[in-house]
């Protein structure tokens, strides 16, 4: 925010009115120390002063930002206060018959911060959207200001990068890391994800687990279908850490396929049907998958070679494994432990060939 009185307008000191104007400023924080950013901000503000009486609508029209998109959503108002030394007898406004009742700031921005520089201390006024905590934002700002002052005042911290300055106080960090997430909270670390899922199924079998379009499955129904697929995959030789291809569009069948592979002990390798053929072929060859779960329509455009195709279409899976047991696999059948692979996902390959990560 600018006062609108910094351009030496003739007679401005005798004009009554609010000349405050709001203009956008963009600062890059990456790779800059505290002192470097302070100097950069100072330069940018000095450059911007010459436009302090330019309207915000003019600034928007000069940008590539659409008219219905705000140029900024956070506002900073830095106010420098000086003692009144101009009034005769060092008086104050009451000497002129004016009674001070108070002030109230209001803006249309979801985030507003006013900093009053009182010479030897700061006063902060935070106004934010009701969905956020004013106290939390105030704490962040106070901690950040302390770090900035330390970086400017202490030569040992002059090279501190601005992005390395903490904004979270020690008390807030303690609350989030230890009070909200106690290390002693029990967790069944020796159970696999499928064992935990099946435990949840037993407690809430009739609750909705997955919904897609007009299709709905309860936890009990989803678990039963996944068990049938898992038993079929075990008969095809699936063992722990066996990679199984998964090429399906978003659907109920995709969820069933993922759970079925995990229940059988395998690790799924997701392949987006919209990937270029060359990328799909690389994933198939590099992963060495021998079984691919897909649909008949998708299979027509896939570069399959010697993979066993398991069609997840309703008519196909009913004939393949629809008659199999819907009960959970026994511990002897399962054999999978928490240290076994769950999935292998291939990177985009932007820096070379796509690589599988797990």
N, C-alpha and C positions, 0 to 999 in steps of 0.2 A: 504494500500500500504506500502511496506517495501523498505528501501533503498538498501538492498542487501549488505550492508557493515558492518553489526553488528556482524559478526561471527568471528572476529579477523583473517580474511584471511591474510596470510603473504604478505606484500607488497601492500595491497589493496589501501593504501593512494597514491601510485604512479601510480596506474592504471587509464587510461582514458577510460571512458565508462559509459553507463547508465545501472546500475545493478538493477533498480527498478523492483519489483515483486509484483504481486497482489495475495492475498490469502483470502479465505472466513473465516468469523468468525460469530458465532451464539450466540446471547445473549438473555436470557429470561428476559423480563421486568416485568412480573406479580409478584405482592407482594413485590417488592424491592423498598427501599427508594433510593433517589438520591445517597447518600454516599455509600450504599451497591452496587449499580450498577456500580459506578465508580471503586470501589475496585475489583468487579468481572471482569469488562472489563480489568483492569490493569493486573489481574492474567492471563486472557485468552490471552492477547497480549504477555505477557512475555513467556507463554508456546508456543505461535506460532512462536516466534522469531527463535527458533532453526530450523524451517522449512522454513525460509525466502528465501532460495535459491532453494526450491522445486518448480517444475513447477505446474502451475494451472491444466494442464492436468493430472498430477499425483494425485493431490487432487481430481479431478473429478472421476478418475478411482477407488479411494479408497472409494468413497461414493456409495450410492445406487441410485443416481440420474442418469437418462438416459443421454447418450452422447449428444443428441439433445436438452436437457433442460439445461439452464445455472444454475450454482450453486448459482449465485446471480445476481441481476439486478440493485443494488444500490452500488455505490462505494464511499468510504470516504478516502480522502488523507489529513492526518494531518501533516503539515510541521512546524517544529520548527526552527526558524531562530535565529542565534546568530550574534552579531557584529563581524566583521572581525578584530581580534586582532593579527593574525599571520603575516600579511604583515608588513615588516619593515617600520617604520615611520608611523604606523597606516594608511597606504595608502589603496587605493581601486583598483579595477581591471584596472582602467585607467592608474595606475602607471606601469602596465605591458604591456602597449600598446594594451589593449583590449577595444574595444568600445561596450557598452551594447546597443543593438537595441531593445530588448523586448522579451517577451515570449508568447506562445500561447498553451494552454492545449487542447487536444482532446482525447476522449476515445470512445469506442464502446458501452458503457453502457447508457441506457435511463435516468439514474439518477446519476449525479456525483457532489460531494461536496468536495471542497478543502478548508481547514481551515489553514490559516497561523498564527501561534503563534509568534507574534512579541515582546514578553516579557511583555509589558504592555497594549497590545490591540490585538484584533483578526481582521483578514481580511477574508472575505468569498467570494468564487468564486463558483457560481452555474451554472451547465450545465445540462440541462434536455431536454427531448423530446419536439419538437415544439408544441405538442398538449397541453402542460401545460404552466402555467405562471411562468416565472422565478422570477418575483417580488413577487408573492404569496409565492413560496417556500422559497425565501430569507426571507420574513417576518416571516414565520413559524419557520425557523431555528433561526432567531434572537430572537424571543419570547421564544423559547424552551431553548436557551442558557442562556437567562436572568433568567429563572426559575431554571435552573440547578445551576448557580452561586449563586443564592439566597439560594437554598437548601444546598449548601456547605458552604456558608459564614455565614448565619444567623442561630444561634442555635435554634431559634424558629421554623424554617422550616426544621430542619435536618431529621425529621421523615417523611417528605412529600414523598408519593409514586410517583415514576417517572411517572406513567400513569395518575396521577392527575395534572401534570404540564400542564398549558395551552400552546398550540402552536399557538393559534389564538390571535392576538393583539386586544386591546380594539377597535381600529378603524375598524378592519375587522369584529369583532363580531357585532358592531353597524351596519355595512353595511348589513350583512347577515340577522340579526334578525329584523331590523327596517326599513332600507332604501329599501331593496328588498322585505320585507314582512310587510308592514305597518299595524298596528293594526286597522286602520280606514278604511281599504279596505272593501267596502260593500259586504255582502254575504247574499243571501236569506235563512237565517237559519230556517225560518218557512216553507220552501218548502221541500217536500220529494224528495228522489232521483229520483222517477218516474216522479214527476212533472217537475223536471229539465231536465230529459231525454226527455219528451214529448215537452218541450219548444224548445229543440235543434232539435227535429224531425221537428217541424213546420218551423224552420228557414232553415234547410238543408235536405228536405225530399228525394232528389235524390242523395245525396252523399253516397258512399259505407260505410256501418256501420260494416259489418263483412264479412270475406272471409275465406273459408276453402276448400282446394283442388280446385276443379272447381266450387264450389258453392259460390255465391255472393248474399248478400242482401243489399239493400239500407236501410237508416234509416226509410223511409216510410214503406217498406215491412216488416222489422223487427218489427216495432211498431204494424203493423196490425196483424201479427201472434201472438204477445204477448197479444194483446187485446182480441183476440178470446179465447186464453187459459185462460186468467184472468176471462173472463165472465163465462166460464165453471167451473172453480174452485170456483167461488162465489156460483154457484148453488149447489156445493158439500158441502157448509157450511164453506168455508174458511173465517176466521175473522182475524183482526189484531192480530199478535203474534202467529197465528196457525203455527205449525211446519209442513213442507211438505218435504218429502224425495226426493232427487235428485240423481239418480244413472244412469249416462250416460257417455259414452266416449266423448272425445273432439269432438265437432261437432257443426254445426249450431243449431241443436235442443237443445243443452245444453244452448246456449245463450238465445234462445226463452223461454226455460223452466224457467231460472232464472228470466228473466224480467216478464214473466207471473205470477209467484208466487208473486213477489214484487208488481206488479200492483193490484193483488187481495188482498193485505194486509198481506199475509203470510210471513213466514221466511223460507228460504230453508236450508235444512240439507244435505250438499254434502256427498255422499258415493262413494268412488272409487270402481269400479267394480272389481279391482284387489286385494282389501283387502281380508285377510283370512275370511272364513265364520264365524268364531267365533267373529271376530271384527265387521263384518257387523251386526250380530245378536245382539251384545251388543248395537250398535248404534240404531238399530230399537227399542229394548226394552226400553233402557234408555230414548230416546227422545219421545217415545210414538206416533210416526207418524202414522197417519191413511190413508194418501194418499202418494203414491210413484210414481214419474215420472221416467220412464225407457223405455226400448225397449223390444220387445217380446223375442229376443235372449238372452238378459242379464237376464231377469226375470226367465228363466229356471234354472239358477244356484244360485238364491238369496233365502235366508231363509225367505221368506214372510209367513205371517200367515193370519191376518185378514185385511191387508192393501188393500185399493182400488188402483189397478194398472192403471195408466194412461200411455198408450203407445204413445211415441213421434215419432214412425215410421210414415213416410209420409202417407201411406195408412190408418193407424189407426187414426191419428189426424184429417185427413180430414173427417172421418165419425163421430168422437166425437165432434169436435168443428169447423170444417172447414166452416160450414154454418153460424156461429155466426157473430155478428157485428164486424167490424174492427175499429170502432171509439173508442176514448179514453173513459174510464169509467167516469161517472159523479161523482161529489164530494160526492153525497149521496151514490153512490155505493162503492166508494173508502174507505172512513172512516179512512185511515191510516195517521198517523202523524209522524213527524221526530223522536219522542221518541219511536216509536214501533220497534220491532226487525226486522232486515234485514236477518240475517243468524245465524246459530249455527254450529260451526265447532268443531269437536272432536279432542282432542290432541292425540299424538302417544301412550300414555299409558306406556311410558318407566319407569315411577315411580309408576305404579299401573294401575288401569283400566282407559281407555280413558274417558276424561271428556269433556263435551260440553262447549265451550266458545263462547261468542257473542260480 
